[in-house]
Amino acid sequence: MTMRLTPMSLSLTVNGERNVVSVEPNSTLLMTLREILQLTGTKCGCNQGVSGACTVLIGKRPVRSCGITVGEV
């Protein structure tokens, strides 16, 4: 059984545009970008953080978005 967490309101600035989303804190940044914000340029390669296809920049730091939750951003 998957435990559902209370959604949190999160403000993300992506490509210079501010977005406010309501997501569960354990949702990955990758799924939030692709499914909630419809930014499909970020790809899901291996879903293990190995291929690097999901790499995004947080500030100037490259991060594998499949391995970080929105609660950690």
N, C-alpha and C positions, 0 to 999 in steps of 0.2 A: 504494500500500500504506500503511495506517495503522499507525504505530508504537505498540505497546502499552507503556505505562509500568507500573512496579511500583506497585500500589495503596498508598496511604498511609492511615494511621488518622488520622481528623480528628474533633475534638470541636466540635460546633456547638450553640450555645444558640439555640433558635428559640422565640419566644413564651414565654420563660421556662423552657422544658424543654430539658435537656441531652441531646444525641444524639451517639453515637459511630458513625461510618460508616467504611467502607473503600472508597475511591474512587481512581481514577487522578488524579494531580495536574493533568492538563490538562482534566478534566471541568469544565463550567461550573457555577457555583453554581445557576443556573436548573435544569439537569437533575438536579443532586443533590437540590435541594428537591423537585422534582416526581416524579422516578422512584425515588430511593432512600428519601426520607422520606415520600413520598406526600402532600406538601403542595401540592395542586393549585390553591390560591388564587393563587399566583404564576403569571401567564400568560405565554405566549410569543406576543408580538404580531408582531414583524418579524424577530426573531433577529439584529438589527443594532444594537440599542441606541438606536434612533430613536424608536419609539412610546412608550416608557416603561411599557408594560404589565408588564414584568418587574421594575420597581423595587422594591427591598427596602431596609430600613434596616440598616446595619452600624454599631452604636452609634447615633448620631443622624444619621449621614450617609447620604443616599439614594444607592443604587448600582444601576446596571442589571445585574441578575444574569446576563443572557445574555452580557455582555462581560467577566466576571471569572471566573477559574478558582478552584477550591477551593484550589489551591496558593497563591493570592494573598490569601486571606482571613486 
